[in-house]
């Protein structure tokens, strides 16, 4: 059964940094493109970044140059380093495969950026 466990969120001032982690199990991690998504209050969940099985990355325009996604296949973990955080980055952050074809989602991790 697919399990995704996100961690690392918190409250930070604008301009600060956070590092998120997501431990995955229940599927062949190394063969899947992994992604981070986020859901801001009263908004739909959106894709933030993804990393392919061979390490290629892609980012939504609003986080380019500030966020870095990476993966460790041996640990079945995907990371998101977030720098120069802005209030509009506030939301619950989730990891999943890309595209998000699994029906299951983790509990997410809350990121709150104060101005």
C-alpha positions as CSV (number, residue, x, y, z in Angstrom):
1,X,0.0,0.0,0.0
2,X,1.3,3.4,-1.0
3,X,2.5,5.6,1.9
4,X,3.8,9.1,1.7
5,X,5.0,10.8,4.9
6,X,5.9,14.5,4.6
7,X,7.9,16.4,7.2
8,X,9.9,19.6,7.8
9,X,7.3,22.3,7.6
10,X,6.9,25.2,10.0
11,X,6.6,28.9,10.5
12,X,9.2,31.1,9.0
13,X,9.6,34.8,8.3
14,X,9.7,36.0,4.7
15,X,13.1,35.5,3.3
16,X,13.8,32.5,5.4
17,X,14.3,28.8,4.4
18,X,12.8,25.4,5.1
19,X,13.7,21.9,4.1
20,X,11.0,19.4,3.5
21,X,11.3,15.6,3.3
22,X,9.0,12.9,2.1
23,X,9.5,9.2,2.8
24,X,7.7,7.0,0.4
25,X,6.9,3.3,0.4
26,X,4.6,0.8,-1.2
27,X,5.7,1.3,-4.8
28,X,8.9,1.2,-6.9
29,X,10.2,4.6,-5.9
30,X,13.3,4.7,-8.2
31,X,11.2,4.2,-11.3
32,X,8.8,7.0,-10.7
33,X,8.9,10.7,-11.2
34,X,8.4,12.4,-7.8
35,X,6.8,15.8,-7.2
36,X,6.0,18.3,-4.6
37,X,2.5,19.9,-4.6
38,X,1.0,22.5,-2.4
39,X,-2.4,23.7,-1.4
40,X,-2.9,27.3,-0.3
41,X,-5.9,28.2,1.8
42,X,-9.1,28.1,-0.3
43,X,-7.2,27.2,-3.4
44,X,-6.7,24.0,-5.4
45,X,-3.7,21.9,-5.0
46,X,-1.0,22.8,-7.5
47,X,2.3,21.3,-8.7
48,X,5.4,23.0,-7.4
49,X,8.3,20.9,-8.8
50,X,9.1,17.4,-10.0
51,X,12.2,15.2,-10.4
52,X,12.3,12.4,-12.8
53,X,13.7,9.0,-12.2
54,X,17.0,10.1,-13.9
55,X,17.2,13.3,-11.9
56,X,15.8,15.9,-14.3
57,X,14.0,18.6,-12.6
58,X,11.2,21.1,-13.4
59,X,9.7,23.9,-11.4
60,X,6.6,26.1,-11.5
61,X,7.7,29.6,-12.5
62,X,6.9,31.2,-9.1
63,X,9.6,29.1,-7.4
64,X,12.3,28.9,-10.0
65,X,15.6,30.0,-8.5
66,X,14.3,29.7,-4.9
67,X,13.3,26.0,-4.5
68,X,15.4,22.9,-5.2
69,X,13.9,19.4,-5.5
70,X,16.1,16.3,-5.1
71,X,15.7,12.6,-4.4
72,X,17.6,9.8,-2.7
73,X,16.5,6.5,-4.3
74,X,18.3,4.4,-1.7
75,X,16.3,6.1,1.1
76,X,13.1,6.3,-1.0
77,X,12.9,10.0,-0.1
78,X,12.3,13.2,-2.0
79,X,13.4,16.6,-0.7
80,X,12.4,20.2,-1.3
81,X,14.8,22.9,-0.2
82,X,13.0,26.2,-0.1
83,X,14.9,29.5,0.1
84,X,13.8,33.1,0.0
85,X,10.3,32.1,1.1
86,X,7.5,34.5,0.5
87,X,4.0,34.8,2.1
88,X,2.5,33.4,-1.1
89,X,4.4,30.1,-0.5
90,X,2.1,29.5,2.5
91,X,0.2,26.2,2.3
92,X,0.2,22.5,3.0
93,X,2.9,20.8,1.0
94,X,2.5,17.2,-0.2
95,X,4.6,14.8,-2.2
96,X,3.4,12.3,-4.7
97,X,4.3,10.8,-8.0
98,X,3.9,12.9,-11.1
99,X,1.4,12.8,-12.5
100,X,-0.5,12.1,-9.3
101,X,-2.2,8.9,-10.4
102,X,-2.1,7.3,-7.0
103,X,-5.4,7.8,-5.1
104,X,-3.5,8.2,-1.8
105,X,-2.0,11.3,-0.4
106,X,0.0,11.8,2.8
107,X,-1.1,14.2,5.5
108,X,1.1,16.9,4.1
109,X,3.3,19.4,6.0
110,X,2.2,22.9,6.8
111,X,4.4,25.8,5.7
112,X,3.5,29.3,6.9
113,X,5.5,32.3,5.8
114,X,4.9,35.5,7.7
115,X,5.5,38.9,6.2
